[in-house]
Amino acid sequence: MSEKTAVTPSALFVCVHNAGRSQMAAGFLRVLSGGAVEVRSAGSMPADHINPTAVEAMLEVGIDIRAEQPKVLTTEAVQASDVVITMGCGDVCPVFPGKRYEDWALDDPAGQGIGAVRPIRDEIRDRVLALLDELGITPVGAQDG
C-alpha cells in the first residue's frame, strides 16, 4: 500500500541502557522502513556505548549501527512519538494519553556472546516487520537474516 500520509509515523524504542535491543530495533526500522518512519531510541539509564556484540550481530545482516550513541529517555521523545515500544524498562517510561504503547519481552543481549544475540536480533527483526505491517508500510529490502 503506497498511500501517502501527510504525517510520517514515528516510533521510539526504549530499554534501560539503550545499548542493545533498542538500538537493534531502531537500526532495523530505519533500514526496513526506507525512511518512511521517524525512528528514535533511548534509555532510562543509558550506557556509555553500544553493545559491541549487538553491533556485530547487526553487521552480519548488513545494518551498521556503530555510529549510534545511547541517549537518555526524555519526556519530549515520548510525546513526539506515535508508537512507544519498551523492552524491559517497564514503568520507567512516561505514559501519555493517545500514545500507542507496546512492550516487547526480549532477552537482554548484555554480556551475551554472538550465538545468543543472533536469535534476539532475528526476533527483533520479525517484530519490526510486524510493526511496519501494522503501520501500513511496505518493508524495503527485507532480506532474511
DALIN-V150818 format. One record per backbone hydrogen bond with DSSP energy under -0.5 kcal/mol. CO is the residue of the C=O (numbers start at 1). NH is the residue of the N-H. E is the energy in kcal/mol with one decimal. If there is no record, write none. Layout:
co: <CO & CO>
nh: <NH & NH>
e: <E & E>
This chain:
co: <3 & 9 & 10 & 10 & 11 & 12 & 13 & 14 & 16 & 17 & 19 & 20 & 21 & 22 & 23 & 24 & 25 & 26 & 27 & 28 & 29 & 30 & 30 & 31 & 32 & 33 & 36 & 37 & 38 & 40 & 42 & 43 & 43 & 51 & 52 & 53 & 54 & 55 & 56 & 57 & 58 & 58 & 59 & 62 & 63 & 65 & 71 & 74 & 75 & 76 & 78 & 82 & 83 & 83 & 84 & 84 & 85 & 86 & 89 & 90 & 96 & 99 & 100 & 102 & 102 & 103 & 104 & 107 & 109 & 113 & 113 & 114 & 115 & 116 & 117 & 118 & 119 & 120 & 121 & 122 & 123 & 124 & 125 & 126 & 127 & 128 & 129 & 130 & 131 & 132 & 132 & 133 & 141>
nh: <5 & 38 & 82 & 83 & 40 & 85 & 42 & 87 & 45 & 47 & 51 & 24 & 25 & 26 & 27 & 28 & 29 & 30 & 31 & 32 & 33 & 34 & 35 & 34 & 140 & 36 & 9 & 39 & 11 & 13 & 15 & 46 & 73 & 55 & 56 & 57 & 58 & 59 & 60 & 61 & 61 & 63 & 62 & 64 & 65 & 68 & 43 & 78 & 79 & 80 & 81 & 100 & 12 & 85 & 86 & 102 & 14 & 104 & 92 & 93 & 99 & 101 & 84 & 86 & 104 & 105 & 106 & 109 & 112 & 116 & 117 & 118 & 119 & 120 & 121 & 122 & 123 & 124 & 125 & 126 & 127 & 128 & 129 & 130 & 131 & 132 & 133 & 134 & 135 & 136 & 137 & 136 & 143>
e: <-0.6 & -2.9 & -1.1 & -2.0 & -2.3 & -3.3 & -2.2 & -2.3 & -3.1 & -2.6 & -2.5 & -2.7 & -2.7 & -2.3 & -2.3 & -2.6 & -2.7 & -2.7 & -2.0 & -3.3 & -1.9 & -0.5 & -0.9 & -0.9 & -2.7 & -1.5 & -0.5 & -0.5 & -2.7 & -2.3 & -1.6 & -0.6 & -2.6 & -2.1 & -2.4 & -2.5 & -2.1 & -2.4 & -1.6 & -0.5 & -1.2 & -2.5 & -1.8 & -0.5 & -0.7 & -1.5 & -2.5 & -1.6 & -2.6 & -2.1 & -1.4 & -2.0 & -2.6 & -0.5 & -0.6 & -2.3 & -3.0 & -2.8 & -2.0 & -1.2 & -1.4 & -0.6 & -3.1 & -2.8 & -0.5 & -0.8 & -1.0 & -0.5 & -2.3 & -1.0 & -1.6 & -2.2 & -0.6 & -0.7 & -2.9 & -2.7 & -2.1 & -2.5 & -2.4 & -2.2 & -2.3 & -2.6 & -2.5 & -2.0 & -2.3 & -2.6 & -2.0 & -2.3 & -2.0 & -0.5 & -2.9 & -1.1 & -2.3>
